[in-house]
C-alpha cells in the first residue's frame, strides 16, 4: 500500500474520513500513516505571513515544533502591542498517524498572529500503522502524550532564552486526534505535583475524541488496528480517554475545558462530547460545549444545502449551567456574540476562529483555582 501525503487542506475540505478514503488507506487490517513533512518550505506554502522559529526535541522527524510570534515576516510586533504574553499551544490532528505541526500555518497562524496571540505548534512521534509488527509502529498514543509534554517544555526554554517570555500561562488547542491529545495532556498535567505542573489554564478540542471506546466509524478502525478489541485493549483505551481522567483529578487543579462539535460529523461521534460535558459537570469541572447543529463536516462545519444552521453554547462554570442559542443566518450574529459588525451571513471559519480566540483569551486571564 502506498502512503498518501495529504496536507491539512485536504483534511479541512473533505474531513478525515474523506482524506482517508481518498488516499485509499482504510483497507483490511492496514491503516492510515503519513510520512512527516518537515520543512520551512511547507510553512511558506501554507501561507503563514509572520515570524516563526523551528525546533527539534527528539530523534523522530515528527518530534518538532514551531514558535509563532505576532508580527510580519520582517519583524516581530512589540510585546506591548500583543493581546497576551501567555501562550497558545496547538497540537495537530491526523488520526495519531498523520499531520504535522505545520498544519497550524494552514488554518490558524495568520489569524492568531494578527490577533496578537503568540503560539507554539507541537509535533509528536506518529504511529506507523502500515507496519504489521506492533512493536515497530512507534510508541503509541502513550508516547505521543509524553512527546507533547516534552515539546511544550522545550518550547518554553526557547521562549525564555531567546524571546524573554518567562513562565507563561498556557491554553492547549487541537483538532480531531489533536483535540484528544490537547485535552488529555491538560488533564494529565492536573494530576502532577505543583512543582511538576505546567501552567495550563485551559484546553479546547475541535471534533476531538474524548472516549476512545465509543464507536466513531473510521476512528474505530484505527484504534482497533493498533490496540485490538479484547478486554485488555478496552482498558488501555479507557486509560487513554480524557473522560476517564475527570474522576482522577482535583477540580481545584482542573483547567477550563472546551469542546467544539458539528452535528453531522461522520468521523468522530459528536455525542461523546455531550457525555464528556455531563461528566465534567458531575465532577464540578468548568467546561463549555460549542454545539453546531444543522451542518455536517469534521473539524470545520459545512453549511452546503442547509438553510438554518445554528449554534448552542452550553456553559458550566463549576457550579451553575447556562445555555445560549444563536441562529447563524442572523446578520448581526458576530455583533451579538463577539461584538463585531457584520452585514452578511457569517462564514463558519470566522465563527470558529472567534470561539477559539475568546476561549483562549478568557482562559488565559483566569486565575488559578478561579471559577468564572
TIZALUM-683724 format. One record per residue (C-alpha): x negated, y negated, z negated; residue in one letter. Coordinates in steps of 0.001 Angstrom, whole numbers, padded with zeros to 6 digits, always signed. Layout:
<sites>
XYZA ...
</sites>
This chain:
<sites>
+000000+000000+000000X -001255-003477+000827X -001200-006103-001853X +000651-009270-000925X -000920-012646-001581X +002245-014544-002371X +001925-018129-003573X +004208-019931-006012X +006104-021465-003117X +007441-018046-002223X +008433-017352-005820X +010328-020619-006033X +012057-020183-002715X +013047-016547-002989X +012869-015695-006658X +010600-012983-007995X +012614-010116-006519X +012594-011796-003125X +008832-012106-003278X +008503-008511-004413X +010682-007206-001610X +009008-009445+000946X +005613-008025+000057X +007009-004507+000237X +005775-003703-003185X +008685-002085-005025X +008185+001378-003659X +008307+004632-005564X +006020+004502-008574X +003942+001614-007210X +004464-001906-008494X +003503-005423-007620X -000011-006757-008053X -001567-009832-006519X -005291-010376-006271X -006057-013557-008224X -006569-016614-006079X -009038-018815-007901X -010355-021895-006156X -010229-025656-006203X -009073-025429-002590X -005894-023757-003761X -005336-026642-006163X -005711-029044-003245X -003311-027025-001118X -000796-027017-003950X -000650-030786-003702X -001871-031910-007121X -002911-035556-006926X -004502-036066-010334X -007610-035092-012257X -008393-031555-013304X -011184-029620-014993X -011631-025914-014343X -012974-023470-016901X -013505-019727-017329X -013186-017821-020613X -013648-014150-019643X -015087-011759-017093X -011891-011235-015105X -011314-013570-012144X -007937-014454-013622X -009261-015385-017090X -009487-019031-016111X -007787-022292-016923X -007256-025792-015598X -007021-029028-017563X -004801-031722-016035X -005188-035272-017309X -002836-038095-016378X -004103-040235-013529X -005190-040115-009920X -007933-038122-008243X -010293-041089-008641X -009826-041927-012298X -008002-040971-015468X -005334-043193-016866X -006471-044840-020106X -005282-042849-023114X -003286-045752-024499X -001011-045501-021433X -000290-041792-021924X +003081-040839-023393X +001284-038461-025735X -002259-037359-026531X -000875-033999-027535X -000814-031166-025045X +001471-029148-022794X +000188-025585-022282X +001571-023861-019190X +001496-020059-018750X +002244-018821-015243X +004670-016068-014277X +004403-013289-011726X +005652-010074-013379X +002480-009866-015526X +000563-008756-012414X +000596-011780-010112X +000270-015529-010084X -002447-017939-011152X -002823-020967-013433X -002924-022903-010161X +000826-022301-009983X +001205-025291-012302X -000058-027524-009485X +002663-026435-007099X +005636-027370-009180X +004780-029230-012381X +001424-031027-012240X +002231-034189-010302X +005441-034771-012249X +003889-034458-015691X +000733-036322-014684X +002867-039247-013557X +004839-038955-016802X +001597-039388-018758X +001568-035895-020274X -001806-034057-020394X -001640-030320-019763X -003619-027099-019697X -002691-024156-017480X -003928-020795-018771X -004547-017581-016816X -004814-014058-018174X -006027-010654-017024X -003424-009334-014601X -002015-005828-014773X -003160-003818-011752X -000077-001684-011297X -001389-000302-007986X -003858+001851-009867X -002357+005269-010654X -004729+005684-013580X -003086+003808-016506X -006466+003354-018187X -007619+001251-015213X -004628-001054-014959X -006072-003612-017347X -005372-004340-020993X -001628-004678-020522X +000651-007335-021956X -001090-006986-025328X -004334-008095-023671X -002564-010971-021933X -001334-012298-025276X -004927-012190-026544X -006084-013996-023399X -003547-016780-023901X -004865-017436-027415X -008463-017266-026209X -007814-019552-023234X -005988-022125-025349X -008776-022223-027952X -011394-022561-025209X -009500-025454-023622X -009283-027231-026986X -013074-027039-027323X -013475-028645-023878X -010911-031341-024620X -012714-032191-027848X -016260-032255-026422X -015551-033773-023022X -012439-035918-023480X -012415-036731-027236X -008973-035189-027706X -009105-033773-031215X -006804-031131-032667X -003723-031921-030566X -000283-030538-031210X +000870-028114-028513X +004022-027157-026674X +003874-023949-024629X +005896-023539-021449X +006158-020737-018902X +008460-019220-016332X +009560-015598-015871X +006774-013408-017311X +005062-016656-018307X +008194-017603-020249X +007893-014335-022125X +004216-014986-022899X +004782-018622-023928X +007481-017708-026449X +005630-014593-027609X +002357-016454-028226X +004183-019211-030125X +005875-016674-032396X +002713-014612-032883X +000971-017839-033859X +003589-018448-036551X +002554-015158-038198X -001055-016284-038603X -002542-017813-041732X -002588-021628-041871X -006350-021585-041234X -005999-019474-038061X -002817-021045-036749X -002769-023307-033696X -000637-026455-033929X +002134-025092-031703X +005171-027315-032181X +007416-025741-029563X +007773-023206-026753X +010010-023318-023681X +010778-020353-021429X +012322-020693-017964X +014009-017486-016754X +011896-015666-019315X +012078-012144-020716X +012750-012068-024457X +013784-008427-024967X +011752-006005-022873X +014264-003211-023498X +017267-004969-021950X +017992-003890-018383X +016865-006539-015892X +016525-004961-012465X +013093-005466-010908X +011562-006214-014299X +012613-002718-015458X +010704-001123-012584X +007544-002967-013518X +007781-002290-017249X +008738+001355-016835X +005894+001838-014387X +003365+000501-016884X +004797+001655-020208X +007043+004615-019372X +010602+005366-020516X +010220+007568-023601X +010823+006592-027234X +007186+005607-027738X +007442+003268-024738X +010667+001776-026087X +008924+000968-029386X +005942-000555-027571X +008275-002745-025538X +010168-003791-028664X +006912-004866-030314X +006154-006980-027242X +009606-008611-027318X +009946-012132-028751X +013412-011272-030106X +011721-008799-032452X +009361-011475-033810X +012170-013682-035093X +012677-011426-038111X +008942-011300-038842X +008154-014982-039330X +008860-017585-041978X +011418-020020-040476X +009434-022879-042010X +006482-021946-039787X +008581-021416-036673X +008089-023614-033602X +011004-025293-031866X +012216-022839-029214X +013942-023480-025904X +015167-021300-023046X +016499-022202-019610X +018705-019694-017773X +020601-019502-014489X +023869-017592-014371X +023082-015839-011099X +019501-014817-011950X +019092-011453-010252X +015613-010762-011648X +015962-011355-015383X +019276-010710-017105X +020285-014156-018467X +022427-012536-021179X +019274-011615-023075X +018647-015336-023652X +022070-015576-025305X +021152-012671-027588X +017816-014361-028339X +019587-017628-029193X +022059-015894-031506X +019236-014049-033255X +017370-017345-033750X +020484-018835-035351X +020756-015818-037620X +017130-016315-038710X +017532-020113-039169X +015007-020869-036425X +015708-024017-034328X +016416-023391-030667X +018005-024855-027559X +019583-022832-024768X +019992-024722-021476X +022544-022591-019636X +023058-023371-015941X +026320-021899-014655X +027742-021622-011156X +024393-021097-009467X +022004-018308-008595X +018241-018123-008420X +015292-017256-010611X +013088-019942-012232X +014821-022565-010080X +018587-022551-009579X +020148-022653-006144X +023343-024604-005522X +023987-023483-001938X +027692-022951-001229X +028605-023758-004823X +030964-026672-005375X +030656-027425-009082X +027542-026152-010824X +027378-027097-014484X +025025-027164-017449X +025858-026286-021037X +023311-027141-023739X +023541-025048-026902X +021582-026507-029819X +020786-025009-033211X +018765-027367-035407X +018029-024871-038163X +021319-025362-039984X +024016-026578-037574X +025057-025858-033989X +026306-028186-031269X +027218-027902-027594X +027238-030344-024697X +028810-029770-021290X +027735-031523-018098X +029198-031227-014625X +026269-031551-012254X +028363-033064-009480X +028846-036224-011551X +026980-039141-010014X +025940-040501-013400X +024522-037188-014655X +020967-038415-015258X +022164-041636-016860X +024280-039621-019313X +021635-037065-020171X +018293-038793-019608X +019191-042487-019406X +018147-042760-015782X +020188-044212-012964X +021140-042010-010044X +023557-042887-007245X +023869-039449-005688X +024032-035769-006591X +021209-034797-008906X +018620-032396-007419X +018248-029286-009541X +014469-029608-009730X +014763-033115-011181X +017234-031879-013766X +014958-029010-014805X +011946-031345-014975X +013971-033738-017124X +014883-030943-019521X +011266-029808-019720X +009972-033327-020302X +012486-034149-023017X +011969-030838-024816X +008179-031228-024702X +008100-034807-025981X +010650-034200-028749X +008880-031050-029925X +005532-032842-029990X +006990-035598-032164X +008462-033103-034598X +006590-032963-037895X +005534-029680-039463X +008433-027977-041239X +010791-030686-039971X +014202-029713-038587X +015643-032384-036314X 
</sites>
